């Protein structure tokens, strides 16, 4: 989710800048003291939003090879990516596993692949919104990896499933090839 969080925090910062402009903020020193007060207030709001988004980014960490594993479900042949707690990025090793999984799926199927990404939030998390944000970040990073492997955006469906553990964790994303 590094990419996703960065995009979201940039949007927040840009929104703050737009709000500062809407509030009448300007660097022109000839404006009245009332406009200066509005500018200072808007600027403080922008700084606060920037600090908040940076704190949001710090809640999640980059995945390491030793905290991320992949398994193939023997029944469904789904690829399940298990993330370390608080991790949201896809490692190079997992990217290679996804590439191999897609190659094998293409070899078995005629035509373009259609994929379903499933993920679950952690009902035991300290905050439901933090859990959902981490889940979304993981899913978007896996989706972005798939897009980088020539899977079309319209061929990927993202689904949130009821809180479910995979290999004793809620920190997972499942890739399912539709038949």
C-alpha positions in Angstrom: 0.0 0.0 0.0 2.9 2.3 -0.1 1.8 3.5 -3.5 -1.8 3.7 -2.4 -1.1 5.6 0.8 1.3 8.0 -1.0 -1.5 8.7 -3.5 -4.0 9.3 -0.7 -1.7 11.5 1.3 -0.9 13.5 -1.8 -4.6 14.0 -2.4 -5.1 15.2 1.2 -2.2 17.6 0.9 -3.4 18.9 -2.5 -6.9 19.2 -1.0 -5.4 21.3 1.8 -3.7 23.5 -0.7 -6.9 24.0 -2.6 -8.7 24.8 0.6 -6.0 27.4 1.4 -6.7 29.0 -2.0 -10.4 28.9 -1.5 -10.0 30.5 1.9 -8.3 33.5 0.2 -4.8 32.5 1.2 -2.1 34.2 -0.9 1.5 35.3 -0.6 0.6 38.8 -1.6 1.6 41.1 1.3 -0.8 43.9 0.1 -3.9 42.0 1.3 -5.6 43.1 4.5 -4.8 41.6 7.9 -8.1 39.7 7.7 -6.8 37.9 4.6 -3.5 37.2 6.4 -5.4 35.6 9.3 -7.4 33.5 6.8 -4.1 32.5 5.1 -2.4 31.6 8.4 -5.4 29.6 9.4 -5.6 27.7 6.1 -1.9 27.1 6.1 -2.1 25.7 9.6 -4.9 23.4 8.4 -2.8 22.2 5.5 0.1 21.5 7.8 -2.1 19.6 10.2 -3.5 17.5 7.3 0.0 16.8 6.0 1.1 15.7 9.5 -2.0 13.5 9.9 -1.3 11.8 6.5 2.3 11.2 7.4 1.2 9.6 10.6 -1.2 7.4 8.6 1.7 6.3 6.4 3.7 5.3 9.5 1.0 2.9 10.7 2.0 0.4 7.9 5.3 -1.1 7.1 7.1 -2.4 4.0 6.9 -6.2 3.8 10.1 -8.2 4.2 10.8 -11.6 2.6 10.9 -13.2 6.0 7.4 -11.8 7.0 5.6 -12.6 3.7 4.8 -16.1 2.5 2.6 -17.6 -0.3 0.7 -20.8 -0.4 -1.4 -22.6 -3.0 -4.7 -23.8 -1.7 -4.7 -27.5 -2.7 -8.5 -27.6 -3.1 -9.2 -24.4 -5.0 -5.7 -23.8 -6.5 -5.9 -20.2 -5.3 -2.7 -18.3 -4.5 -2.8 -16.9 -0.9 -0.4 -14.2 0.1 0.2 -14.0 3.8 1.4 -10.6 5.0 3.2 -9.8 8.2 1.1 -7.9 10.7 1.0 -4.2 9.5 2.7 -5.0 6.2 1.1 -3.9 3.0 3.7 -4.1 0.2 4.4 -7.0 -2.1 7.9 -8.3 -1.9 10.1 -9.1 -5.0 9.9 -12.8 -4.0 6.1 -12.7 -3.9 6.0 -10.8 -7.2 8.0 -13.7 -8.8 5.5 -16.2 -7.2 2.6 -14.3 -8.7 4.3 -14.3 -12.1 4.7 -18.1 -12.0 1.2 -18.5 -10.8 -0.2 -16.4 -13.7 2.0 -18.3 -16.2 0.6 -21.6 -14.9 -3.0 -20.3 -15.0 -2.5 -19.1 -18.6 -1.1 -22.4 -19.7 -4.2 -24.2 -18.3 -6.8 -21.7 -19.6 -7.7 -20.7 -23.1 -8.2 -17.0 -23.5 -7.7 -14.1 -21.1 -7.6 -14.6 -17.4 -10.3 -13.3 -15.1 -9.2 -12.9 -11.5 -10.9 -12.3 -8.2 -8.9 -10.8 -5.3 -10.3 -11.6 -1.9 -9.2 -10.1 1.4 -10.5 -9.9 4.9 -10.2 -7.3 7.6 -9.1 -8.1 11.2 -12.1 -8.0 13.6 -9.6 -7.9 16.5 -7.8 -4.8 15.3 -7.7 -1.7 17.6 -9.6 0.2 15.0 -11.9 -1.0 12.2 -10.9 1.8 9.9 -7.2 1.0 10.4 -7.9 -2.7 9.6 -9.9 -1.8 6.5 -7.1 0.6 5.4 -4.5 -2.1 5.7 -6.7 -4.6 3.9 -7.3 -2.2 1.1 -3.6 -1.3 0.8 -2.7 -5.0 0.6 -5.3 -5.6 -2.0 -4.4 -2.6 -4.1 -0.7 -3.5 -4.1 -1.5 -7.0 -5.2 -3.8 -5.6 -7.9 -1.1 -3.2 -9.1 1.3 -6.2 -9.3 -1.2 -8.0 -11.5 -1.6 -4.9 -13.7 2.2 -4.9 -14.1 1.9 -8.5 -15.3 -0.4 -7.6 -18.2 -3.7 -8.4 -16.5 -6.3 -5.9 -17.7 -8.0 -3.8 -15.0 -11.5 -5.1 -16.1 -10.3 -8.7 -15.6 -9.8 -8.1 -11.8 -12.6 -8.2 -9.3 -11.9 -7.1 -5.8 -14.0 -8.6 -2.9 -14.0 -8.2 0.8 -15.1 -11.3 2.6 -16.3 -11.7 6.1 -13.6 -11.8 8.7 -11.8 -15.1 7.9 -8.4 -16.4 9.0 -6.0 -18.0 6.5 -3.1 -19.9 8.1 -4.0 -18.3 11.4 -3.9 -14.7 10.2 -6.3 -12.0 8.9 -3.5 -10.4 7.0 -3.9 -12.0 3.6 -4.9 -11.6 0.0 -6.2 -14.4 -2.1 -5.9 -14.6 -5.9 -8.6 -16.8 -7.5 -8.7 -17.6 -11.2 -12.3 -17.7 -12.5 -13.2 -20.8 -14.5 
